[in-house]
Amino acid sequence: MITESQVRENMRLLKRKFNKRIMKKITLNLLAVLAVMIAIGLAGRMDYNEEVIYHMSNGTYEVLKEKLGDVSSSELVDEYMQNKEYWDSLGQLR
């Protein structure tokens, strides 16, 4: 025969197991949401870089590539946006 203390112990173990499952599901859902947000952020940054480079004159782009060397699109765009007038003036000399 099962005693009352055994029933309580079984209930306590079931509750703990249930809580672990719920926490696991919550954690996995939060990680999925975080991954989606990161992916959207990266895609947005890439679109921004493409847009800035597209509207840049060819001369400016060439001067930037010559002066900065082999850099990523993000680094090129960051440098251009920080000193836009300077790079545009150099690009017009070409």
C-alpha positions in Angstrom: 0.0 0.0 0.0 1.2 3.5 -0.8 1.7 5.8 2.1 0.8 9.5 2.1 4.4 10.5 2.3 5.2 8.5 -0.9 2.3 10.2 -2.7 3.7 13.6 -1.7 7.1 12.6 -2.8 5.8 11.4 -6.2 3.8 14.6 -6.6 6.9 16.7 -5.8 9.0 14.8 -8.3 6.3 15.1 -11.0 6.0 18.9 -10.3 9.8 19.3 -10.6 9.9 17.3 -13.9 7.0 19.4 -15.3 8.8 22.7 -14.3 12.0 21.6 -16.0 10.1 20.9 -19.2 8.4 24.2 -19.2 11.7 26.1 -18.5 13.3 24.2 -21.4 10.5 25.2 -23.8 10.7 28.8 -22.6 14.4 28.9 -23.1 14.2 27.4 -26.6 11.6 29.9 -27.6 13.6 32.8 -26.3 16.7 31.6 -28.2 14.6 31.3 -31.4 13.3 34.8 -31.0 16.8 36.1 -30.3 18.2 34.3 -33.4 15.4 35.8 -35.6 16.2 39.3 -34.2 19.9 38.9 -35.0 19.2 37.7 -38.5 16.9 40.7 -39.2 19.5 43.1 -37.8 22.2 41.6 -40.0 20.0 41.7 -43.1 19.1 45.4 -42.4 22.8 46.3 -42.0 23.6 44.6 -45.3 20.8 46.4 -47.1 22.0 49.7 -45.6 25.5 49.1 -46.9 24.3 48.2 -50.4 22.1 51.3 -50.5 25.0 53.7 -49.5 27.4 52.1 -51.9 24.8 52.2 -54.7 24.3 55.9 -54.3 28.1 56.7 -54.0 29.8 57.9 -57.2 32.1 55.5 -59.0 35.1 57.9 -58.4 34.4 58.0 -54.6 34.1 54.3 -54.4 37.3 53.8 -56.3 39.2 56.3 -54.0 37.8 54.6 -50.9 38.9 51.2 -52.1 42.3 52.4 -53.0 42.9 54.2 -49.7 41.3 51.7 -47.3 42.5 48.6 -49.1 40.7 45.3 -48.6 38.0 46.1 -46.0 34.5 44.9 -45.5 31.4 46.8 -46.9 30.5 47.8 -43.4 33.9 49.3 -42.7 33.9 51.1 -46.1 30.4 52.5 -45.5 31.3 53.6 -41.9 34.4 55.5 -43.0 32.5 57.1 -45.9 29.6 58.2 -43.7 32.0 59.7 -41.1 33.8 61.8 -43.7 31.3 62.0 -46.5 32.3 65.4 -47.8 36.0 64.6 -47.8 35.5 61.3 -49.8 33.0 62.9 -52.2 35.5 65.7 -52.9 38.3 63.2 -53.6 35.9 61.2 -55.8 35.1 64.3 -57.9 38.8 64.8 -58.7 38.7 61.5 -60.7 
